Amino acid sequence: MNRSRLFAGWLCVALGFALIALLGYGVIDPPGMPAAGQATSLGALLLGLLPSVLFALAVFVLGLWLLKGGKPKDPR
């Protein structure tokens, strides 16, 4: 497997995990999200979190795809 692909895969996995953890602990605020005191319902609050969480999850899945790809298939 290509070393740069392996490095990029581990980097994406670590970045995705870090983004999800930072969002979960409230260290970073997603752009466009209403403040907790101003949200009219829990649904509005969750919809504000959705784009950021999906981006972090996509980066994580991209890293997994980079790590899994490139392995030779069984010739049987």
Secondary structure as GFF3:
##gff-version 3
##sequence-region A 1 76
A	DSSP	alpha_helix	3	25	.	.	.	ID=ss1
A	DSSP	alpha_helix	42	68	.	.	.	ID=ss2
###
